[in-house]
Amino acid sequence: MSTTPSRAWPFVVLGIGLLAISFGAVLARYAQAAQIPSLAVAAWRLGLAALVVTPVVGWFCWRHGLASLRLSRRQLGGALVAGLCLAAHFGTWITSLEYTSVASSSALVTTNPLWIGLASFLLFREVPNRHLLAGIGLSLLGSLLIFLSDGQQASAGSQPLLGNGLALVGSWFFSAYLMIGRRLRVGLTLTLYIWLAYGIAALFLFGATAATAQPMAGFSLLGWLALLGMALGPQLVGHTSYNWALKHVSPSFVAVVTLGEPVGCALLAYVFFQETLAPLQSVGFALLLVGIYLAAQSERGAQP
């Protein structure tokens, strides 16, 4: 029997995950067009995803007993911080889509390999290699060009610089979430971890939505469909595909695959919203992707 299908399966799964995640920004835009506040969009994306995972956690608990859900004080604290960082990530990134283009937002929010590399140097004294240094330099230049291009094209009432800044902040919070999650995952199953992280993040976001007196229900059918699509597609199918693939291909390869996210988002934004890239923005977009690629490659030498 040929082994080709089994060898190809991880790449198929990664392709499906990439496509699912690429729809995240488009679905968020449709939800915002249905008059759903950005914080509520983020809250329902994570809340519905956690709700879907709940029966699986319940089954696991039934099989292994309630003791299987017992967490140490350190694990519980880590889960709370991870959930807070994930909530801040989605809250800032989805809000950024109100002010800037899908292409710029998705490109800037996926710069987390750079910030993780910098944090590793500042916190753990891991000396960056030449790939990471080159990646940081190119990405910073690319980000600057995107900011300049969007600032030049700003129309009356639009705030692309604010949107780009929010997307960058979202990337910083996601980097923190990944670094915390890397430690938590040592003692937690994937299902339990995402249930905790998504659920805690959703609670933070629902709290922020309520604190700012924004509506959390009463949306149109189109709005609810967009929220459900975000939970099932980008959140569960997309992120789960990446996590599953890590058992079959190298983390560096998965990191490189994620570079397709801003490209996919930009193509879908052109199809659904007729958003195009300006010349200077295109150059910045390309430099940013090359920079992230080099940063991802720097992880290859750091792996044990």
C-alpha positions in Angstrom: 0.0 0.0 0.0 1.3 3.5 -0.9 2.3 5.8 2.0 1.8 8.9 -0.1 -1.6 9.8 1.4 -0.3 9.7 5.0 2.7 11.8 4.1 0.6 14.3 2.3 -2.1 14.5 5.0 -0.3 17.1 7.2 0.1 19.4 4.2 -3.6 19.0 3.4 -4.6 19.8 6.9 -2.3 22.9 7.0 -3.8 24.1 3.7 -7.3 23.8 5.2 -6.2 25.5 8.4 -4.6 28.4 6.4 -7.8 28.9 4.3 -10.0 28.8 7.4 -7.8 31.4 9.3 -7.7 33.6 6.2 -11.4 34.1 6.4 -11.2 35.5 9.9 -10.8 39.2 8.9 -13.5 38.9 6.2 -16.0 37.4 8.6 -15.1 40.1 11.2 -15.8 42.8 8.7 -19.2 41.3 8.0 -20.0 41.1 11.7 -19.0 44.8 12.1 -21.1 45.7 9.1 -24.0 44.0 10.9 -23.5 46.6 13.7 -21.9 44.2 16.1 -19.3 46.0 18.3 -15.7 44.8 17.8 -15.3 43.7 21.5 -18.5 41.7 21.1 -17.2 40.1 17.9 -14.1 39.0 19.7 -16.1 37.8 22.7 -18.5 35.7 20.7 -15.8 34.3 18.4 -14.0 32.8 21.5 -17.1 32.1 23.5 -18.8 30.1 20.8 -15.5 28.2 20.2 -15.2 27.3 23.9 -18.9 26.3 23.9 -18.3 23.8 21.0 -15.3 22.3 22.9 -17.2 22.0 26.2 -18.9 18.6 25.3 -15.4 17.1 24.5 -14.1 18.3 27.9 -17.2 17.0 29.6 -16.7 13.6 27.9 -13.0 13.6 29.0 -14.1 14.4 32.6 -16.7 11.6 32.5 -14.0 9.1 31.4 -11.3 10.2 33.8 -13.1 11.8 36.7 -13.3 15.4 37.9 -9.7 15.1 39.2 -8.5 15.3 35.6 -9.6 19.0 35.6 -7.7 19.8 38.7 -5.1 22.6 38.1 -2.2 23.7 40.2 -2.1 27.3 41.4 0.6 28.0 38.9 -1.4 26.5 36.0 -4.6 28.4 37.0 -2.6 31.6 37.2 -1.0 30.9 33.9 -4.3 30.1 32.3 -5.8 33.4 33.5 -2.9 35.5 32.2 -3.0 33.5 28.9 -6.7 34.2 28.5 -6.2 37.9 29.3 -3.5 38.1 26.6 -5.7 36.3 24.1 -8.6 38.6 24.9 -6.4 41.7 24.4 -5.1 40.2 21.1 -8.5 39.7 19.5 -9.9 42.9 21.1 -7.2 45.1 19.5 -6.9 43.2 16.2 -10.6 43.0 15.4 -11.0 46.7 16.4 -8.1 47.5 14.0 -10.3 46.3 11.1 -12.6 49.3 11.7 -9.8 51.7 10.9 -7.3 50.1 8.4 -7.3 47.7 5.5 -7.6 44.0 5.9 -4.2 43.5 4.2 -2.4 46.0 6.5 -4.0 44.7 9.6 -3.4 41.0 8.8 0.2 41.6 7.9 1.0 43.5 11.0 -0.8 41.2 13.4 1.2 38.2 12.2 4.6 39.7 13.1 4.6 37.6 16.4 7.8 35.6 15.4 9.7 38.9 15.6 8.4 39.9 19.0 8.9 36.4 20.4 12.5 36.5 19.2 13.1 39.9 20.8 11.4 38.8 24.1 13.5 35.6 24.2 16.6 37.9 24.0 15.4 40.4 26.6 13.9 37.9 29.1 16.1 34.8 28.6 19.3 36.2 27.1 18.9 34.0 24.0 21.3 35.7 21.5 19.5 36.3 18.2 21.1 34.8 15.1 21.6 36.6 11.8 18.3 35.4 10.3 16.4 36.9 13.2 18.3 40.2 13.1 17.7 40.5 9.3 14.1 39.6 9.8 13.6 42.2 12.4 15.2 44.9 10.2 13.2 44.0 7.1 10.0 43.7 9.0 10.4 47.1 10.8 11.1 48.7 7.4 8.1 47.0 5.9 5.9 48.1 8.8 7.2 51.7 8.4 6.3 51.7 4.7 2.8 50.3 5.4 2.3 53.1 8.0 3.5 55.7 5.6 1.4 54.4 2.7 -1.8 54.2 4.7 -1.1 57.6 6.2 -0.9 59.1 2.7 -4.1 57.4 1.6 -6.1 58.4 4.7 -9.5 59.8 3.7 -11.7 62.1 5.7 -12.8 60.3 8.9 -10.5 57.3 8.4 -7.7 56.5 10.9 -5.4 53.9 9.3 -2.5 54.7 11.6 -4.6 53.9 14.6 -5.7 50.7 13.0 -2.2 49.7 12.1 -1.1 50.5 15.7 -3.9 48.4 17.1 -2.9 45.5 14.9 0.7 45.7 16.1 -0.4 45.8 19.7 -2.5 42.7 19.0 0.6 41.0 17.7 2.4 41.8 21.0 -0.4 40.3 23.1 -0.5 37.2 20.9 3.2 36.7 21.3 2.8 36.8 25.1 -0.1 34.3 24.8 2.1 31.9 22.7 5.0 32.1 25.2 2.8 31.5 28.2 0.9 28.7 26.4 4.2 27.0 25.5 4.8 26.5 29.2 1.2 25.6 30.1 0.9 23.0 27.4 3.6 20.8 29.1 1.1 19.7 31.7 -2.3 20.2 29.9 -3.9 18.4 27.0 -4.6 20.5 23.9 -8.4 20.3 24.3 -8.3 21.3 28.0 -5.9 24.1 27.3 -7.8 25.7 24.4 -11.1 25.3 26.4 -9.5 27.2 29.3 -7.8 29.8 27.2 -10.8 30.5 24.9 -13.3 30.5 27.7 -11.3 32.8 30.0 -10.6 35.2 27.1 -14.3 35.2 26.3 -15.2 36.1 29.9 -12.7 39.0 29.9 -14.1 40.3 26.6 -17.8 39.9 27.6 -16.8 41.9 30.8 -15.2 44.6 28.7 -18.2 44.8 26.4 -20.5 45.2 29.3 -18.3 47.7 31.0 -18.3 49.9 27.9 -22.1 49.5 27.6 -22.0 47.9 24.2 -24.7 45.4 23.1 -23.9 41.7 23.3 -27.1 40.3 21.7 -30.0 41.3 19.5 -28.0 41.0 16.3 -29.2 40.2 12.8 -29.1 36.7 11.4 -26.2 37.7 9.1 -24.3 38.9 12.2 -24.8 35.7 14.1 -23.8 33.6 11.1 -20.6 35.7 10.8 -19.8 35.1 14.5 -20.5 31.4 14.2 -18.4 31.2 11.1 -15.5 32.8 12.9 -15.8 30.4 15.9 -16.0 27.3 13.7 -13.6 28.2 10.9 -10.7 30.5 11.9 -10.8 29.6 15.6 -11.4 25.9 15.8 -10.6 24.5 12.3 -7.7 27.0 11.7 -5.9 27.0 15.0 -6.5 23.3 15.7 -5.1 22.4 12.3 -1.9 24.2 13.1 -1.6 22.6 16.5 -2.3 19.1 15.1 0.3 19.5 12.3 3.0 20.3 14.8 3.1 16.5 15.6 3.9 15.7 12.0 6.0 18.6 10.6 8.6 21.0 12.1 7.5 24.1 13.9 9.6 26.1 11.4 7.5 24.8 8.5 4.3 25.6 10.3 5.6 29.1 11.1 6.4 29.6 7.4 2.9 28.4 6.4 1.4 31.1 8.6 3.0 33.6 6.2 0.2 32.7 3.9 -2.4 34.2 6.3 -1.9 37.9 5.3 -1.7 36.9 1.6 -4.9 34.9 1.9 -6.6 37.8 3.8 -5.5 40.3 1.2 -6.8 38.2 -1.7 -10.1 37.6 0.1 -10.4 41.3 0.9 -10.0 42.0 -2.8 -12.7 39.5 -3.8 -15.2 40.6 -1.1 -14.4 44.2 -0.5 -12.4 45.3 -3.6 -9.5 46.4 -1.4 -6.3 46.8 -3.4 -2.7 47.5 -2.4 -1.1 50.8 -3.1 2.5 50.6 -4.6 4.3 51.7 -1.4 2.0 49.4 0.7 2.8 46.5 -1.6 6.6 47.0 -1.1 6.1 47.2 2.7 3.8 44.1 2.6 6.5 42.1 0.7 9.3 43.3 3.0 7.2 42.4 6.1 6.6 38.9 4.8 10.2 38.3 4.0 11.2 39.5 7.4 8.7 37.2 9.2 10.0 34.3 7.0 13.6 35.0 8.1 12.5 35.2 11.8 10.7 31.9 11.4 13.8 30.3 9.9 15.8 31.5 12.9 13.8 29.1 15.1 15.3 26.2 13.2 18.7 26.6 14.7 17.2 27.2 18.2 15.3 23.9 18.2 16.9 21.1 20.3 
